[in-house]
């Protein structure tokens, strides 16, 4: 078994190929769930403190302090890092699922750098989710997480266009989506939905399935997606889910309604530095013909965005407003 020494500096002496077991080890129930997930991402998945902070929508300094407190608690309480018995796994499952999901989302859209995707993180998350599903095949949220990753990654081949430019879902060539992955993901969603009341990962997977099964962008069932977001927001109230729901409002009911829904979230401190809120506002303002306000919102999003592929997309939108 791999040994982790925890003091003021954490040293990973060796890492087993069974990284899922190590994530379970890191996600000790004596720690808060957010600290468990943050430690797993930082220590075992190779994410930087900045990347972990962005995943949690907090500052790098805040996350650094959280990680330090978590490591100190482990040291002071002599919490053992060991592979848990099978009977202990369910108590750690929520944090493990969250960690794997955040590894995937960080790989799916890299927080920084010149590439949109970090394939190493995507493949790692997919691998871990598959192993977890083999270990706990009857757990609907484990099945839901695997379905979500499979369905979202099925669009990988269409997300970047010519010269590495970002291609929005509405503009993607759906013939470049992976039909086998979509079929597998949709089957997993049905399996997860049949087992128990759906949790957050199952609901997110169901939303991804609606997108995957739509023959074209205009044929997307936005009212079904909006209904799923309503349930998801009750199951897992999250600022990002609320923003995604607001965007769905715009597609289901028009840009005016979407802008109103997005503007209701502008006072949320968790979204104050979230580039996607500003870019969502900008898109709705552009659709409403409010060009000057749209320019201001795109500039705000550009200032907050740190991935160069997404920054270039925002620059392109600004140039289009000037034409």
C-alpha positions in Angstrom: 0.0 0.0 0.0 1.2 3.5 -0.7 2.4 5.5 2.3 1.6 9.1 2.8 3.5 11.1 5.4 1.6 14.2 6.6 3.3 17.1 8.3 3.5 20.7 7.3 4.5 19.4 3.9 2.7 16.4 2.5 5.0 13.8 0.8 3.6 11.1 -1.4 6.4 8.4 -1.3 4.7 6.2 -3.8 1.4 6.0 -5.6 -0.3 2.8 -6.3 -1.8 2.2 -9.7 -5.1 1.8 -7.8 -5.7 5.5 -7.4 -9.3 5.0 -6.6 -8.3 3.3 -3.3 -6.0 6.2 -2.6 -8.8 8.7 -3.1 -11.0 6.7 -0.7 -8.1 6.8 1.8 -7.7 10.5 1.5 -11.5 11.0 1.9 -11.5 10.3 5.6 -14.9 11.0 7.3 -13.2 12.9 10.2 -12.6 15.7 7.8 -15.3 18.0 6.2 -16.4 16.8 2.8 -15.0 19.9 1.0 -11.6 19.4 2.7 -11.7 15.7 1.8 -12.3 16.5 -1.9 -9.8 19.3 -1.9 -7.1 17.1 -0.4 -7.8 14.3 -2.9 -7.6 16.7 -5.9 -4.4 18.3 -4.6 -2.4 15.4 -3.3 -3.6 12.4 -5.4 -4.7 13.9 -8.7 -2.0 16.4 -9.3 -4.1 19.5 -9.5 -2.4 22.7 -8.4 -3.8 24.7 -5.5 -5.0 27.3 -8.0 -6.9 24.7 -10.0 -8.5 23.3 -6.9 -9.5 26.8 -5.8 -11.2 27.4 -9.2 -13.1 24.1 -8.9 -14.5 25.4 -5.6 -15.1 29.0 -6.7 -12.8 30.4 -3.9 -9.6 32.3 -4.0 -6.2 30.5 -4.1 -5.3 31.9 -0.6 -8.6 30.6 0.8 -8.0 27.1 -0.6 -4.3 27.1 0.5 -5.5 27.8 4.1 -8.2 25.1 3.8 -5.6 22.5 2.6 -3.2 23.5 5.4 -5.9 23.1 8.1 -6.9 19.7 6.7 -3.3 18.4 6.7 -2.8 19.8 10.2 -5.9 18.0 11.4 -4.7 14.7 10.0 -1.3 15.2 11.7 -2.6 16.3 15.1 -5.4 13.6 15.2 -3.1 10.9 13.9 -5.7 10.0 11.3 -4.4 6.9 9.6 -4.0 6.8 5.8 -5.0 3.3 5.0 -7.2 1.5 2.5 -10.6 1.2 4.1 -12.5 -2.0 4.5 -15.4 -2.5 2.1 -17.9 -1.7 5.0 -16.3 1.7 5.3 -16.5 2.7 1.6 -20.1 4.1 1.6 -19.2 6.7 4.3 -16.6 8.1 2.0 -18.5 7.8 -1.2 -19.9 11.4 -1.5 -16.4 12.9 -1.3 -15.0 10.3 -3.7 -17.7 11.0 -6.3 -17.1 14.8 -5.9 -13.4 14.4 -6.3 -13.7 12.3 -9.5 -16.2 14.7 -11.0 -14.0 17.7 -10.3 -11.0 15.9 -11.9 -13.2 15.4 -15.0 -14.5 18.9 -15.1 -11.0 20.3 -14.7 -9.8 18.2 -17.6 -12.9 18.8 -19.7 -12.2 22.6 -19.6 -8.8 23.3 -18.3 -8.8 26.3 -15.9 -5.6 27.8 -17.5 -3.3 27.3 -20.4 -3.4 27.3 -24.2 -5.4 24.0 -24.6 -9.1 23.6 -23.9 -8.8 20.0 -22.8 -6.5 18.2 -20.4 -6.8 14.7 -21.7 -4.8 13.1 -18.9 -7.3 14.3 -16.3 -10.3 13.3 -18.5 -8.9 9.8 -19.0 -8.0 9.5 -15.3 -11.6 10.5 -14.2 -13.2 8.1 -16.7 -10.9 5.3 -15.5 -11.7 5.9 -11.9 -15.4 6.2 -12.5 -15.4 2.9 -14.4 -13.5 1.1 -11.6 -15.9 2.6 -9.0 -18.9 1.3 -11.0 -17.4 -2.1 -11.0 -16.9 -2.0 -7.2 -20.4 -0.5 -6.4 -22.6 -1.5 -9.4 -25.8 -1.1 -7.5 -25.2 2.5 -6.4 -27.3 4.8 -8.6 -25.1 7.8 -8.0 -21.9 5.8 -9.0 -23.8 4.8 -12.2 -24.9 8.4 -12.7 -21.4 9.8 -12.4 -20.1 7.3 -15.0 -23.0 8.1 -17.3 -22.3 11.9 -16.9 -18.6 11.5 -17.8 -19.2 9.1 -20.7 -21.9 11.4 -22.2 -20.0 14.6 -21.8 -16.8 13.2 -23.1 -18.7 11.8 -26.1 -18.7 15.3 -27.6 -14.9 15.7 -27.3 -14.2 15.4 -31.0 -16.5 18.3 -31.9 -15.5 20.8 -29.2 -12.6 22.4 -30.9 -12.8 23.5 -34.5 -10.3 24.7 -37.1 -7.2 26.3 -35.7 -8.1 25.1 -32.2 -11.1 27.5 -31.8 -13.8 26.7 -29.3 -17.0 25.4 -30.9 -20.1 25.9 -28.8 -22.6 23.0 -28.4 -25.0 24.9 -30.6 -22.5 24.9 -33.4 -20.9 21.5 -33.1 -20.9 18.9 -35.9 -22.9 16.1 -34.2 -21.5 13.6 -36.7 -18.2 14.0 -34.8 -19.9 12.9 -31.5 -19.1 9.3 -30.4 -22.4 7.3 -31.0 -21.2 4.3 -29.1 -20.4 6.4 -26.0 -23.8 8.1 -26.3 -25.6 4.8 -26.4 -23.6 3.5 -23.4 -24.1 6.7 -21.5 -27.9 6.8 -22.1 -28.2 3.2 -21.0 -26.4 4.0 -17.8 -28.7 6.9 -17.2 -31.8 4.6 -17.5 -30.1 2.2 -15.2 -29.4 4.9 -12.6 -32.8 6.4 -12.8 -34.5 3.0 -12.2 -32.7 2.2 -9.0 -33.7 5.0 -6.5 -34.7 8.7 -6.4 -32.0 10.4 -8.5 -29.2 12.3 -6.9 -27.2 15.1 -8.4 -24.9 13.0 -10.7 -27.8 11.0 -12.1 -29.7 14.3 -12.8 -26.7 15.9 -14.4 -26.3 12.7 -16.5 -30.0 12.9 -17.5 -29.5 16.5 -18.7 -26.4 15.4 -20.7 -28.6 12.6 -22.2 -31.2 15.0 -23.4 -28.5 17.0 -25.3 -26.9 13.8 -26.6 -30.2 12.4 -28.0 -31.3 15.7 -29.7 -30.8 15.3 -33.5 -29.9 18.9 -33.8 -29.5 22.1 -31.6 -33.0 23.5 -32.6 -34.6 20.1 -31.6 -33.2 20.2 -28.1 -35.9 19.8 -25.5 -35.1 22.8 -23.4 -38.3 22.4 -21.3 -37.3 18.9 -20.3 -33.8 20.2 -19.4 -35.3 23.1 -17.4 -37.4 20.7 -15.5 -34.4 18.5 -14.7 -32.5 21.6 -13.5 -35.4 22.5 -11.2 -35.1 19.0 -9.6 -31.3 19.2 -9.5 -31.4 22.6 -7.8 -33.6 21.1 -5.0 -31.4 18.1 -4.6 -28.1 20.0 -4.8 -28.5 23.8 -4.4 -25.3 25.1 -6.0 -24.5 28.5 -7.5 -23.2 26.9 -10.7 -26.4 24.8 -11.0 -28.5 27.9 -10.5 -26.5 29.6 -13.3 -26.9 26.6 -15.7 -30.6 26.6 -14.9 -30.8 30.4 -15.7 -29.2 29.7 -19.1 -31.7 26.9 -19.7 -34.5 29.4 -18.9 -33.2 31.6 -21.7 -33.2 28.8 -24.3 -36.6 27.5 -23.2 -38.4 30.9 -22.8 -36.3 33.4 -24.7 -33.3 35.7 -24.1 -35.3 38.2 -22.0 -36.3 35.6 -19.5 -32.8 34.2 -19.5 -31.2 37.6 -18.9 -33.5 38.2 -16.0 -32.7 34.8 -14.5 -29.0 35.4 -14.8 -29.2 38.9 -13.4 -30.8 37.4 -10.2 -27.6 35.6 -9.5 -25.2 38.6 -9.9 -25.2 39.2 -6.2 -24.0 35.7 -5.3 -20.5 36.1 -4.0 -19.6 32.6 -5.2 -20.1 33.7 -8.8 -18.5 37.1 -8.5 -15.3 35.9 -10.3 -17.0 33.3 -12.4 -16.4 34.1 -16.0 -19.4 32.0 -17.3 -21.9 34.3 -15.5 -20.6 37.3 -17.4 -20.4 35.5 -20.7 -24.0 34.2 -20.3 -25.2 37.7 -19.7 -23.2 38.9 -22.7 -24.8 36.3 -24.9 -28.3 37.1 -23.9 -27.6 40.9 -24.3 -26.2 40.2 -27.8 -29.3 38.3 -28.7 -31.5 41.2 -27.5 -29.5 43.7 -29.6 -28.1 45.5 -26.6 -24.7 45.7 -28.2 -22.9 48.2 -25.8 -24.0 46.3 -22.7 -23.0 43.0 -24.4 -19.5 44.4 -25.1 -19.2 45.4 -21.4 -20.2 41.9 -20.3 -17.9 40.2 -22.8 -15.0 42.3 -21.6 -15.8 41.4 -18.0 -15.8 37.7 -18.9 -12.5 38.2 -20.8 -10.9 39.7 -17.7 -12.1 36.7 -15.5 -11.3 33.9 -18.0 -7.9 32.3 -17.8 -8.1 29.6 -20.4 -6.6 31.0 -23.6 -9.0 29.0 -26.0 -12.0 30.5 -24.2 -10.4 33.9 -24.1 -10.0 33.8 -27.9 -13.7 32.9 -28.2 -14.7 35.9 -26.2 -12.4 38.1 -28.3 -14.1 36.8 -31.4 -17.5 37.6 -29.9 -16.3 41.2 -29.3 -15.0 41.5 -32.8 -18.4 40.3 -34.2 -20.1 43.1 -32.2 -17.9 45.6 -33.9 -18.8 44.4 -37.5 
